[in-house]
Amino acid sequence: MTPDTPTTLPAPERHAILRVMPMPADANIHGDVFGGWIMSQVDIAASIPAARRAGGRVATIAVNAFTFKQPVFVGDLLSFYADIVRTGRTSITVAVEVYAERQRLSAEVVKVTEAILTYVATDDQRRSRPLPPI
Protein backbone atom coordinates (compact mmCIF):
# COMPACT_ATOMS: atom_id res chain seq x y z
CA MET A 1 0.00 0.00 0.00
CA THR A 2 1.42 3.41 -0.97
CA PRO A 3 0.89 6.56 1.10
CA ASP A 4 -1.59 7.82 -1.53
CA THR A 5 -3.75 4.69 -1.46
CA PRO A 6 -7.08 5.31 0.32
CA THR A 7 -7.54 3.14 3.37
CA THR A 8 -11.05 1.77 3.60
CA LEU A 9 -12.06 1.46 7.24
CA PRO A 10 -15.29 0.60 8.97
CA ALA A 11 -16.77 3.46 10.96
CA PRO A 12 -15.89 3.23 14.65
CA GLU A 13 -18.35 1.33 16.82
CA ARG A 14 -19.13 4.47 18.82
CA HIS A 15 -21.87 7.01 18.44
CA ALA A 16 -21.05 9.94 16.13
CA ILE A 17 -21.28 13.28 17.93
CA LEU A 18 -22.05 15.05 14.63
CA ARG A 19 -23.03 13.96 11.12
CA VAL A 20 -23.12 16.33 8.19
CA MET A 21 -23.00 16.32 4.39
CA PRO A 22 -21.01 19.07 2.68
CA MET A 23 -22.85 21.00 0.00
CA PRO A 24 -21.56 22.69 -3.19
CA ALA A 25 -21.09 26.03 -1.37
CA ASP A 26 -18.57 24.27 0.92
CA ALA A 27 -16.28 23.25 -1.97
CA ASN A 28 -13.97 24.69 -4.58
CA ILE A 29 -14.69 24.51 -8.31
CA HIS A 30 -13.32 20.96 -8.46
CA GLY A 31 -15.70 19.62 -5.81
CA ASP A 32 -13.11 19.31 -3.05
CA VAL A 33 -14.44 20.57 0.28
CA PHE A 34 -12.47 23.46 1.80
CA GLY A 35 -10.21 22.50 4.69
CA GLY A 36 -11.45 25.50 6.67
CA TRP A 37 -15.02 24.22 6.45
CA ILE A 38 -13.90 20.84 7.79
CA MET A 39 -11.96 22.57 10.57
CA SER A 40 -15.05 24.50 11.65
CA GLN A 41 -17.11 21.29 11.79
CA VAL A 42 -14.37 19.60 13.84
CA ASP A 43 -14.43 22.55 16.25
CA ILE A 44 -18.20 22.20 16.65
CA ALA A 45 -17.93 18.43 17.20
CA ALA A 46 -15.14 18.75 19.77
CA SER A 47 -16.91 21.52 21.65
CA ILE A 48 -19.89 19.27 22.45
CA PRO A 49 -18.13 16.87 24.88
CA ALA A 50 -16.00 19.78 26.16
CA ALA A 51 -19.10 21.83 27.05
CA ARG A 52 -20.75 18.80 28.64
CA ARG A 53 -17.71 18.16 30.83
CA ALA A 54 -17.37 21.86 31.68
CA GLY A 55 -21.04 22.10 32.56
CA GLY A 56 -21.40 25.19 30.40
CA ARG A 57 -19.57 27.60 28.19
CA VAL A 58 -16.16 26.74 26.68
CA ALA A 59 -13.80 28.55 24.34
CA THR A 60 -11.35 27.02 21.88
CA ILE A 61 -7.84 27.93 22.98
CA ALA A 62 -5.69 25.67 20.80
CA VAL A 63 -5.71 23.44 17.79
CA ASN A 64 -2.91 21.14 18.92
CA ALA A 65 -2.89 18.92 15.83
CA PHE A 66 -4.86 18.68 12.61
CA THR A 67 -4.23 16.15 9.85
CA PHE A 68 -6.12 15.86 6.58
CA LYS A 69 -5.70 12.23 5.54
CA GLN A 70 -8.01 12.06 2.50
CA PRO A 71 -9.97 14.62 0.47
CA VAL A 72 -13.62 15.27 1.26
CA PHE A 73 -16.11 15.67 -1.57
CA VAL A 74 -19.53 17.22 -1.94
CA GLY A 75 -22.01 14.46 -1.13
CA ASP A 76 -19.80 12.58 1.34
CA LEU A 77 -21.59 11.82 4.59
CA LEU A 78 -19.18 12.86 7.35
CA SER A 79 -19.30 11.33 10.83
CA PHE A 80 -17.40 13.06 13.64
CA TYR A 81 -16.28 11.11 16.72
CA ALA A 82 -14.98 13.13 19.68
CA ASP A 83 -13.47 11.93 22.95
CA ILE A 84 -12.00 13.81 25.88
CA VAL A 85 -8.37 12.73 26.22
CA ARG A 86 -7.21 15.03 29.02
CA THR A 87 -8.51 17.54 31.52
CA GLY A 88 -6.69 20.14 33.54
CA ARG A 89 -7.90 22.60 36.16
CA THR A 90 -9.76 24.73 33.58
CA SER A 91 -8.96 22.99 30.28
CA ILE A 92 -10.33 20.05 28.31
CA THR A 93 -8.45 18.40 25.43
CA VAL A 94 -10.54 16.55 22.85
CA ALA A 95 -9.48 14.16 20.07
CA VAL A 96 -11.66 14.06 16.96
CA GLU A 97 -11.75 11.52 14.14
CA VAL A 98 -13.73 12.18 10.97
CA TYR A 99 -14.90 9.44 8.61
CA ALA A 100 -16.45 9.94 5.18
CA GLU A 101 -18.99 7.59 3.72
CA ARG A 102 -18.46 8.01 0.00
CA GLN A 103 -21.66 8.26 -2.02
CA ARG A 104 -20.03 7.20 -5.27
CA LEU A 105 -20.39 3.97 -7.27
CA SER A 106 -19.78 1.74 -4.26
CA ALA A 107 -20.09 2.58 -0.59
CA GLU A 108 -16.78 2.95 1.19
CA VAL A 109 -15.87 4.54 4.50
CA VAL A 110 -12.53 6.29 4.87
CA LYS A 111 -10.90 8.23 7.68
CA VAL A 112 -10.44 11.72 6.30
CA THR A 113 -9.33 13.86 9.24
CA GLU A 114 -8.02 13.63 12.78
CA ALA A 115 -7.44 16.48 15.18
CA ILE A 116 -6.77 17.42 18.78
CA LEU A 117 -8.23 20.64 20.21
CA THR A 118 -8.08 22.24 23.65
CA TYR A 119 -10.87 24.23 25.26
CA VAL A 120 -11.06 26.27 28.44
CA ALA A 121 -14.17 26.48 30.61
CA THR A 122 -15.38 30.08 30.89
CA ASP A 123 -17.85 31.96 33.05
CA ASP A 124 -20.49 34.48 31.96
CA GLN A 125 -17.84 37.19 31.71
CA ARG A 126 -15.78 34.88 29.45
CA ARG A 127 -13.04 34.43 32.06
CA SER A 128 -11.56 30.99 32.68
CA ARG A 129 -13.08 29.01 35.51
CA PRO A 130 -12.28 25.68 37.17
CA LEU A 131 -13.98 22.56 35.85
CA PRO A 132 -16.71 21.21 38.13
CA PRO A 133 -15.98 17.94 39.91
CA ILE A 134 -17.14 14.80 38.14
SENUSE-544010 format. One line per 3 residues: number of its first residue (from 0); their letters; for each residue x, y, z of N, C-alpha, C. Coordinates in nm, 4 decimals. Atoms other than C-alpha are relative to their C-alpha. Example, Ala and Ser with C-alpha at 12.3 -4.5 7.8 and 13.67 -1.06 7.14 Angstrom:
2
0> as> 0.0890,-0.1190,0.0000,1.2300,-0.4500,0.7800,0.0900,0.1200,0.0000 | -0.0820,-0.1190,-0.0060,1.3670,-0.1060,0.7140,-0.0770,0.1090,0.0730
***
This chain:
134
0> mtp> 0.0846,-0.1171,0.0000,0.0000,0.0000,0.0000,0.0896,0.1239,0.0000 | -0.0767,-0.1238,0.0067,0.1419,0.3406,-0.0974,-0.0661,0.1051,0.0874 | 0.0605,-0.1040,-0.0841,0.0894,0.6565,0.1096,-0.1224,0.0659,-0.0629
3> dtp> 0.1128,-0.0644,0.0665,-0.1589,0.7818,-0.1531,-0.1204,-0.0920,-0.0165 | 0.1097,0.0945,0.0139,-0.3754,0.4685,-0.1462,-0.1017,0.0230,0.1109 | 0.1015,-0.0178,-0.1044,-0.7080,0.5307,0.0324,-0.0122,-0.1251,0.0853
6> ttl> 0.0205,0.1099,-0.0920,-0.7542,0.3138,0.3368,-0.1492,-0.0078,0.0292 | 0.1420,0.0181,-0.0278,-1.1047,0.1768,0.3601,-0.0136,-0.0589,0.1392 | 0.0170,0.0415,-0.1392,-1.2065,0.1464,0.7238,-0.1471,-0.0022,0.0355
9> pap> 0.1369,-0.0080,-0.0504,-1.5294,0.0603,0.8967,-0.0100,0.1185,0.0955 | 0.0219,-0.1078,-0.0966,-1.6768,0.3456,1.0960,0.0187,-0.0547,0.1403 | -0.0167,0.0478,-0.1380,-1.5887,0.3227,1.4647,-0.1338,-0.0452,0.0595
12> erh> 0.1195,0.0549,-0.0631,-1.8353,0.1333,1.6823,-0.0561,0.0915,0.1079 | 0.0534,-0.0951,-0.0973,-1.9127,0.4474,1.8818,-0.1039,0.0880,-0.0693 | 0.1036,-0.0890,0.0497,-2.1868,0.7011,1.8435,0.0637,0.1292,-0.0529
15> ail> -0.0512,-0.1250,0.0561,-2.1053,0.9937,1.6128,-0.0602,0.1180,0.0751 | 0.0452,-0.1195,-0.0707,-2.1277,1.3280,1.7931,-0.0643,0.0981,-0.0975 | 0.0505,-0.0900,0.1033,-2.2047,1.5047,1.4627,0.0063,-0.0723,-0.1330
18> rvm> 0.0005,0.0539,0.1374,-2.3026,1.3957,1.1116,-0.0473,0.1101,-0.0920 | 0.0336,-0.1085,0.0915,-2.3124,1.6331,0.8188,0.0456,-0.0354,-0.1417 | -0.0363,0.0207,0.1396,-2.3002,1.6315,0.4394,0.0366,0.1350,-0.0613
21> pmp> -0.0384,-0.1266,0.0620,-2.1008,1.9074,0.2684,-0.0777,0.0249,-0.1286 | 0.0766,-0.0424,0.1168,-2.2853,2.1003,0.0004,0.0913,0.0730,-0.0986 | -0.0852,-0.0672,0.0994,-2.1562,2.2690,-0.3188,0.0610,0.1316,0.0478
24> ada> -0.0548,-0.1268,-0.0499,-2.1094,2.6025,-0.1373,0.1208,-0.0213,0.0919 | -0.1109,0.0314,-0.0901,-1.8567,2.4266,0.0924,0.1240,-0.0468,-0.0748 | -0.1078,0.0576,0.0809,-1.6280,2.3250,-0.1973,0.0545,0.0994,-0.1013
27> nih> -0.0583,-0.0795,0.1079,-1.3968,2.4687,-0.4583,-0.0603,-0.0437,-0.1335 | 0.0600,0.0294,0.1312,-1.4690,2.4514,-0.8313,0.0213,-0.1437,-0.0449 | -0.0263,0.1392,0.0354,-1.3320,2.0960,-0.8463,-0.0787,-0.0985,0.0859
30> gdv> 0.0811,0.0865,-0.0844,-1.5701,1.9621,-0.5811,0.0682,-0.0468,0.1266 | -0.0695,0.0330,-0.1245,-1.3109,1.9308,-0.3046,-0.0459,0.0967,0.1084 | 0.0498,-0.0821,-0.1098,-1.4440,2.0568,0.0283,0.1173,0.0757,0.0629
33> fgg> -0.1022,-0.0855,-0.0596,-1.2471,2.3458,0.1798,0.0431,-0.0535,0.1359 | -0.0533,0.0424,-0.1288,-1.0207,2.2503,0.4694,-0.0538,0.0828,0.1150 | 0.0523,-0.0874,-0.1045,-1.1446,2.5497,0.6666,-0.1412,-0.0371,0.0407
36> wim> 0.1358,0.0447,-0.0328,-1.5017,2.4220,0.6453,0.0063,-0.1241,0.0883 | -0.0159,0.1209,-0.0802,-1.3897,2.0843,0.7790,0.0482,0.0373,0.1403 | -0.0513,-0.0428,-0.1309,-1.1957,2.2572,1.0574,-0.1116,0.0572,0.0874
39> sqv> 0.1086,-0.0574,-0.0797,-1.5051,2.4499,1.1647,-0.0947,-0.1083,0.0506 | 0.0858,0.1103,-0.0439,-1.7110,2.1290,1.1792,0.0678,-0.0804,0.1112 | -0.0753,0.0691,-0.1051,-1.4366,1.9596,1.3836,-0.0087,0.0787,0.1306
42> dia> 0.0090,-0.0839,-0.1190,-1.4428,2.2550,1.6254,-0.1379,-0.0137,0.0659 | 0.1353,0.0189,-0.0539,-1.8199,2.2201,1.6645,-0.0105,-0.1361,0.0685 | 0.0094,0.1354,-0.0557,-1.7930,1.8434,1.7202,0.0773,-0.0122,0.1310
45> asi> -0.0829,0.0108,-0.1210,-1.5136,1.8752,1.9773,-0.0562,0.0821,0.1150 | 0.0539,-0.0857,-0.1062,-1.6913,2.1524,2.1655,-0.1156,-0.0657,0.0755 | 0.1157,0.0635,-0.0645,-1.9890,1.9268,2.2448,0.0415,-0.0773,0.1254
48> paa> -0.0393,0.0662,-0.1250,-1.8129,1.6873,2.4875,0.0733,0.0947,0.0954 | -0.0690,-0.0964,-0.0868,-1.6003,1.9778,2.6158,-0.1013,0.0794,0.0826 | 0.1019,-0.0773,-0.0714,-1.9096,2.1827,2.7053,-0.0755,-0.0870,0.1006
51> rra> 0.0662,0.0914,-0.0939,-2.0747,1.8797,2.8643,0.0853,-0.0191,0.1244 | -0.0887,0.0206,-0.1153,-1.7708,1.8164,3.0833,0.0150,0.1273,0.0825 | -0.0155,-0.1277,-0.0699,-1.7371,2.1860,3.1677,-0.1282,0.0429,0.0688
54> ggr> 0.1284,-0.0404,-0.0568,-2.1041,2.2096,3.2558,-0.0396,0.1390,-0.0435 | 0.0340,-0.1327,0.0506,-2.1405,2.5189,3.0400,0.0941,0.0466,-0.1089 | -0.0744,-0.0659,0.1064,-1.9569,2.7605,2.8190,0.1467,-0.0431,-0.0043
57> vat> -0.1422,0.0248,0.0228,-1.6164,2.6744,2.6684,0.0463,0.0862,-0.1169 | -0.0603,-0.0727,0.1113,-1.3800,2.8548,2.4338,0.1173,-0.0822,-0.0525 | -0.1139,0.0672,0.0621,-1.1347,2.7018,2.1881,0.1249,0.0817,0.0289
60> iav> -0.1238,-0.0740,-0.0250,-0.7839,2.7931,2.2982,0.1166,-0.0513,-0.0832 | -0.1095,0.0516,0.0815,-0.5687,2.5672,2.0800,-0.0490,-0.1095,-0.0930 | 0.0100,0.1136,0.0898,-0.5713,2.3443,1.7785,0.1384,-0.0631,0.0073
63> naf> -0.1298,0.0607,-0.0266,-0.2913,2.1145,1.8919,0.0532,-0.0795,-0.1180 | -0.0390,0.0797,0.1173,-0.2893,1.8924,1.5827,-0.1193,-0.0089,-0.0932 | 0.1071,0.0126,0.0992,-0.4864,1.8680,1.2614,0.0601,-0.0644,-0.1236
66> tfk> -0.0533,0.0712,0.1149,-0.4233,1.6151,0.9850,-0.1133,-0.0335,-0.0959 | 0.0920,0.0380,0.1059,-0.6115,1.5863,0.6576,0.0583,-0.1245,-0.0654 | -0.0515,0.1261,0.0495,-0.5703,1.2227,0.5542,-0.0490,-0.0331,-0.1411
69> qpv> 0.0609,0.0258,0.1305,-0.8007,1.2056,0.2505,-0.0851,0.1211,-0.0369 | 0.0890,-0.1105,0.0363,-0.9966,1.4621,0.0473,-0.1439,-0.0303,0.0382 | 0.1437,0.0102,-0.0268,-1.3618,1.5274,0.1265,-0.0705,0.0611,-0.1193
72> fvg> 0.0721,-0.0430,0.1186,-1.6110,1.5666,-0.1574,-0.1435,0.0386,0.0338 | 0.1423,-0.0312,-0.0109,-1.9533,1.7221,-0.1944,-0.0758,-0.1320,-0.0099 | 0.0787,0.1228,-0.0001,-2.2014,1.4460,-0.1126,0.0512,-0.1075,0.0930
75> dll> -0.0476,0.0949,-0.1008,-1.9802,1.2578,0.1336,-0.0819,0.0210,0.1279 | 0.0646,-0.0107,-0.1294,-2.1592,1.1819,0.4589,0.1097,-0.0103,0.1057 | -0.1074,-0.0053,-0.0985,-1.9180,1.2858,0.7349,-0.0528,-0.0329,0.1384
78> sfy> 0.0310,0.0349,-0.1380,-1.9299,1.1326,1.0826,0.1172,0.0422,0.0868 | -0.1010,-0.0553,-0.0892,-1.7403,1.3062,1.3637,-0.0094,-0.0721,0.1341 | -0.0088,0.0705,-0.1275,-1.6284,1.1109,1.6724,0.0956,0.0785,0.0889
81> adi> -0.0798,-0.0852,-0.0881,-1.4985,1.3126,1.9682,0.0066,-0.0612,0.1391 | -0.0225,0.0556,-0.1333,-1.3472,1.1926,2.2948,0.0927,0.0914,0.0785 | -0.0881,-0.0760,-0.0881,-1.1998,1.3807,2.5875,0.1212,-0.0879,0.0307
84> vrt> -0.1223,0.0758,-0.0248,-0.8371,1.2734,2.6216,0.0782,0.0522,0.1201 | -0.0708,-0.0552,-0.1152,-0.7214,1.5030,2.9025,-0.0783,0.1170,0.0558 | 0.0564,-0.1195,-0.0625,-0.8512,1.7543,3.1518,0.1045,0.0592,0.0931
87> grt> -0.0845,-0.0711,-0.0950,-0.6691,2.0145,3.3540,-0.0896,0.0692,0.1010 | 0.0816,-0.0731,-0.0978,-0.7898,2.2604,3.6160,-0.1140,0.0741,-0.0693 | 0.1014,-0.0751,0.0745,-0.9763,2.4733,3.3576,-0.0138,-0.0493,-0.1443
90> sit> -0.0053,0.0371,0.1421,-0.8961,2.2988,3.0278,-0.0467,-0.1423,-0.0258 | 0.0477,0.1303,0.0470,-1.0325,2.0054,2.8305,0.0594,-0.0206,-0.1386 | -0.0578,0.0330,0.1302,-0.8452,1.8398,2.5426,-0.0824,-0.1121,-0.0614
93> vav> 0.0898,0.0920,0.0692,-1.0541,1.6553,2.2851,0.0652,-0.0485,-0.1292 | -0.0466,0.0595,0.1255,-0.9475,1.4161,2.0074,-0.1222,-0.0246,-0.0883 | 0.1096,0.0168,0.0956,-1.1656,1.4061,1.6959,0.0494,-0.0827,-0.1182
96> evy> -0.0237,0.0759,0.1225,-1.1748,1.1524,1.4137,-0.1200,0.0233,-0.0909 | 0.1064,-0.0242,0.0973,-1.3734,1.2176,1.0969,0.0075,-0.1073,-0.1082 | 0.0109,0.1020,0.1037,-1.4899,0.9445,0.8614,-0.0981,0.0466,-0.1063
99> aer> 0.0888,-0.0338,0.1112,-1.6453,0.9942,0.5183,-0.0569,-0.1272,-0.0597 | 0.0662,0.1068,0.0735,-1.8995,0.7591,0.3723,-0.0187,0.0528,-0.1410 | 0.0041,-0.0466,0.1389,-1.8460,0.8015,0.0005,-0.1322,-0.0405,-0.0645
102> qrl> 0.1277,0.0256,0.0668,-2.1657,0.8262,-0.2017,0.0225,-0.0169,-0.1501 | -0.0353,0.0202,0.1400,-2.0030,0.7203,-0.5266,-0.0580,-0.1317,-0.0491 | 0.0493,0.1240,0.0585,-2.0392,0.3975,-0.7268,-0.0183,-0.1114,0.1028
105> sae> 0.0139,0.0995,-0.1058,-1.9776,0.1739,-0.4256,0.0253,0.0683,0.1336 | -0.0133,-0.0615,-0.1319,-2.0093,0.2577,-0.0594,0.1347,-0.0381,0.0600 | -0.1233,0.0233,-0.0736,-1.6783,0.2954,0.1190,0.0073,0.1039,0.1104
108> vvk> -0.0175,-0.0908,-0.1123,-1.5872,0.4538,0.4499,0.1496,0.0195,0.0192 | -0.1408,-0.0297,-0.0169,-1.2531,0.6293,0.4872,0.0185,0.1051,0.1081 | -0.0354,-0.1017,-0.0992,-1.0902,0.8227,0.7685,0.0610,0.1164,-0.0762
111> vte> -0.0452,-0.1153,0.0775,-1.0442,1.1724,0.6304,0.0756,0.1037,0.0820 | -0.0617,-0.1040,-0.0824,-0.9329,1.3862,0.9242,0.0135,-0.0502,0.1427 | -0.0110,0.0186,-0.1444,-0.8024,1.3628,1.2783,0.0590,0.1271,0.0581
114> ail> -0.0424,-0.1260,-0.0604,-0.7442,1.6481,1.5180,-0.0043,-0.0102,0.1516 | 0.0029,-0.0147,-0.1452,-0.6768,1.7425,1.8782,-0.0151,0.1484,0.0300 | 0.0282,-0.1388,-0.0349,-0.8226,2.0635,2.0206,-0.0092,0.0136,0.1512
117> tyv> 0.0093,-0.0277,-0.1426,-0.8080,2.2236,2.3646,-0.0958,0.1161,0.0222 | 0.0995,-0.0997,-0.0384,-1.0872,2.4232,2.5262,0.0261,0.0426,0.1434 | -0.0034,-0.0445,-0.1384,-1.1063,2.6274,2.8437,-0.1429,0.0304,0.0423
120> atd> 0.1320,-0.0315,-0.0551,-1.4166,2.6478,3.0608,-0.0017,0.1488,0.0346 | 0.0096,-0.1432,-0.0277,-1.5376,3.0081,3.0894,-0.1299,0.0315,0.0725 | 0.1196,-0.0439,-0.0714,-1.7846,3.1959,3.3048,-0.0783,0.0981,-0.0879
123> dqr> 0.0844,-0.0917,0.0776,-2.0494,3.4480,3.1964,0.0737,0.1245,-0.0478 | -0.0809,-0.1145,0.0426,-1.7838,3.7186,3.1711,0.1140,-0.0456,-0.0915 | -0.0977,0.0593,0.0913,-1.5783,3.4880,2.9451,0.1413,-0.0093,0.0591
126> rsr> -0.1261,0.0244,-0.0692,-1.3038,3.4432,3.2063,0.0097,-0.1491,0.0295 | -0.0160,0.1427,-0.0287,-1.1560,3.0990,3.2676,-0.0503,-0.0312,0.1404 | 0.0520,0.0457,-0.1286,-1.3080,2.9009,3.5512,0.0375,-0.1460,0.0180
129> plp> -0.0331,0.1407,-0.0242,-1.2279,2.5676,3.7170,-0.1111,-0.0915,-0.0506 | 0.0979,0.1007,0.0386,-1.3978,2.2559,3.5851,-0.0727,-0.0495,0.1241 | 0.0714,0.0562,-0.1156,-1.6706,2.1214,3.8134,0.0486,-0.1427,0.0260
132> pi> -0.0375,0.1384,-0.0283,-1.5984,1.7936,3.9915,-0.0901,-0.0961,-0.0778 | 0.0777,0.1005,0.0749,-1.7135,1.4795,3.8135,-0.1060,-0.0600,0.0906
***
